[in-house]
Amino acid sequence: MNRPQPHGPIRLRGHELYSEGAAFGPPSLDARGGRTYWGRTNPLGGTGGVGRGVCSCGSASPVLDSGTKRKQWHREHKAEIRREQAAGTGG
């Protein structure tokens, strides 16, 4: 039975792009708990600017110059995870 393909973004549990592809700077340590956090590089909000895209799994893109490129990185990241899951090698 052929199932219709979903329209729009395809969700993958545990892999969500933070702030819709906003630019984040390098991780810093939180002095209160020693936890790592990512700081947004664009103080005005939005997805513009130079920085990394950050996935909820902890993966980060290389430094990219637009939200569109960070969203593309995330699509490719999720596709790689799906391939690994299908092959039984990770995810």
PAZAPA-4460 file (N, C-alpha, C; in steps of 0.05 Angstrom, whole numbers, plus 32768, in hexadecimal, padded with zeros to 4 digits):
% residues 91
    n_x    n_y    n_z   ca_x   ca_y   ca_z    c_x    c_y    c_z   seq   type   mol
   8011   7FE8   8000   8000   8000   8000   8012   8019   8000     1      M     A
   800E   802A   7FED   801D   8043   7FEC   8011   8058   7FFE     2      N     A
   8021   8063   800F   8018   8078   8021   801F   8093   8015     3      R     A
   800D   80A6   8018   8014   80C1   800D   802B   80CD   801D     4      P     A
   803C   80DC   800F   8052   80E9   801C   8048   8103   802A     5      Q     A
   8052   8108   8042   804A   8121   804F   8054   813A   8041     6      P     A
   8045   814F   8044   804D   8169   8039   805A   8178   8050     7      H     A
   806D   8188   8049   807B   8199   805D   8091   818A   806B     8      G     A
   809B   8195   8082   80B2   8189   808F   80AB   816D   809B     9      P     A
   80BE   815B   8099   80BA   8141   80A4   80C8   8140   80BF    10      I     A
   80BA   8138   80D4   80C4   8138   80EF   80D4   811E   80F4    11      R     A
   80E8   8120   8104   80F7   8108   810D   80FC   810C   812A    12      L     A
   80F1   80FA   813A   80F2   80FC   8157   810F   8100   8161    13      R     A
   8113   8114   8172   812D   811A   817D   813F   812B   816B    14      G     A
   8133   8135   8155   8143   8145   8142   8133   815D   8139    15      H     A
   8134   8172   8149   8126   818B   8142   813B   81A1   8140    16      E     A
   8138   81B2   812C   814A   81C8   8128   8142   81DF   813B    17      L     A
   8154   81E7   814C   814E   81FC   815F   8148   8217   8151    18      Y     A
   8133   8224   815B   812C   823F   8152   812A   8242   8134    19      S     A
   8120   822E   8127   811A   822E   810A   8133   8235   80F9    20      E     A
   814A   822D   8103   8162   8232   80F3   8171   824C   80FA    21      G     A
   816B   8257   8112   8179   826F   811B   8197   8269   811D    22      A     A
   81A7   827E   811B   81C4   827C   811D   81CD   827A   813A    23      A     A
   81DC   8266   8141   81E7   8263   815C   8205   8264   815B    24      F     A
   8211   826F   8170   822D   8271   8173   8238   8257   8180    25      G     A
   8252   8257   8185   825E   823F   8191   8253   8239   81AD    26      P     A
   8252   8220   81B5   8247   821A   81CF   8258   8226   81E6    27      P     A
   824B   822D   81FB   8258   8238   8213   8250   8228   822B    28      S     A
   825F   8229   8240   8258   821B   8258   8247   822D   826A    29      L     A
   8232   8223   8275   8221   8231   8287   822E   822E   82A3    30      D     A
   8235   8245   82AF   8243   8245   82C8   8233   8238   82DF    31      A     A
   8218   8239   82DC   8207   822E   82F2   8209   8210   82F4    32      R     A
   8207   8202   82DC   8206   81E5   82DE   821B   81D7   82CD    33      G     A
   822C   81E7   82C0   8240   81DB   82AF   8235   81CF   8295    34      G     A
   821C   81D6   828F   820F   81CC   8277   8217   81DD   825F    35      R     A
   8218   81D1   8247   821E   81DF   822F   8204   81EB   8224    36      T     A
   8206   8204   821A   81EF   8210   820D   81F9   821F   81F4    37      Y     A
   81E7   8223   81E2   81EE   8232   81C9   81E1   824D   81CB    38      W     A
   81F0   8262   81C5   81E5   827D   81C5   81DF   8287   81A9    39      G     A
   81C8   8293   81A5   81C0   829D   818B   81D3   82B4   8183    40      R     A
   81DB   82B5   816A   81ED   82CB   8161   81DE   82E3   8158    41      T     A
   81C4   82E1   8152   81B5   82F8   8148   81A3   8302   815F    42      N     A
   81AB   8318   816C   819C   8322   8183   8180   832B   817C    43      P     A
   817B   8330   8162   8160   833A   815A   814D   8323   8155    44      L     A
   8156   830A   8157   8146   82F3   8151   8146   82EC   8134    45      G     A
   8134   82DC   812B   8133   82D4   810F   8147   82BF   8109    46      G     A
   814A   82B7   80F0   815C   82A2   80E8   8174   82AC   80D8    47      T     A
   8177   82C6   80D5   818D   82D1   80C6   81A7   82D0   80D6    48      G     A
   81BC   82D7   80C8   81D6   82D9   80D4   81E7   82C1   80D0    49      G     A
   8200   82C4   80D9   8214   82AE   80D6   8215   829F   80F0    50      V     A
   8214   8285   80EE   8216   8274   8105   820F   8257   80FF    51      G     A
   820C   8247   8113   8206   822A   8110   81E9   8225   8115    52      R     A
   81DF   8211   8106   81C5   8206   810C   81C9   81F0   8122    53      G     A
   81B6   81EE   8134   81BA   81DB   814A   81A1   81C9   814B    54      V     A
   81A6   81AE   814A   8191   819B   814C   818D   8193   8169    55      C     A
   8174   818B   8170   816E   8184   818C   817E   816B   8195    56      S     A
   8189   815C   8182   819A   8144   8189   81B6   814C   8192    57      C     A
   81BD   8166   818E   81D7   8170   8195   81EA   8175   817E    58      G     A
   81E3   816B   8166   81F3   8170   814F   81F1   818E   8146    59      S     A
   8207   8198   813C   8207   81B4   8132   8212   81B4   8116    60      A     A
   8208   81C7   8106   8211   81CA   80EB   822C   81D8   80EB    61      S     A
   823A   81D9   80D4   8251   81EB   80D2   8246   8207   80D3    62      P     A
   8257   821B   80D5   824F   8237   80D5   8244   823D   80B9    63      V     A
   822A   8246   80B8   821D   824C   809F   8212   8268   80A0    64      L     A
   820E   8274   8088   8207   8291   8088   81E9   8297   8084    65      D     A
   81D8   8282   8086   81BB   8288   8084   81AA   8272   8091    66      S     A
   8192   827A   8099   8180   8267   80A4   8178   8252   8090    67      G     A
   8176   8259   8076   816F   8246   8061   8184   8230   8060    68      T     A
   819D   8238   8061   81B3   8224   8060   81B3   8212   8079    69      K     A
   81AC   821E   8090   81AB   820E   80A9   8193   81FA   80A7    70      R     A
   817D   8202   809C   8166   81F0   8098   816E   81DA   8085    71      K     A
   817D   81E0   806F   8186   81CB   805D   8198   81B7   806B    72      Q     A
   81AB   81C2   807B   81BC   81B0   808B   81AB   819D   809C    73      W     A
   8197   81A8   80A8   8186   8197   80BA   8177   8182   80AA    74      H     A
   816D   8188   8093   8160   8174   8082   8174   815D   807B    75      R     A
   818C   8165   8074   81A1   8151   806E   81A8   8141   8087    76      E     A
   81AA   814E   809E   81B0   8140   80B7   819B   812B   80BD    77      H     A
   8181   8132   80BA   816C   811F   80C0   816C   8108   80AB    78      K     A
   8172   810E   8092   8173   80F9   807E   8189   80E5   8085    79      A     A
   81A0   80EF   808F   81B6   80DE   8097   81AE   80CC   80AE    80      E     A
   819F   80D7   80C1   8196   80C8   80D8   8183   80B2   80CF    81      I     A
   8171   80B9   80BC   815E   80A5   80B2   816D   808E   80A3    82      R     A
   8181   8095   8094   8191   8080   8086   819F   806E   809A    83      R     A
   81AA   807A   80AF   81B7   806A   80C4   81A2   8058   80D2    84      E     A
   818A   8062   80D8   8176   8052   80E5   816D   803B   80D3    85      Q     A
   816A   8040   80B9   8162   802B   80A6   8178   8016   80A4    86      A     A
   8191   801E   80A6   81A7   800B   80A5   81AC   7FFD   80C0    87      A     A
   819F   8008   80D5   81A3   7FFC   80EF   81BE   8004   80FC    88      G     A
   81C9   801B   80F4   81E3   8022   80FE   81E3   803A   8111    89      T     A
   81CC   8045   8118   81CC   805C   812A   81B2   806A   8129    90      G     A
   81B3   8084   8131   819C   8095   8130   8193   809B   814B    91      G     A
***
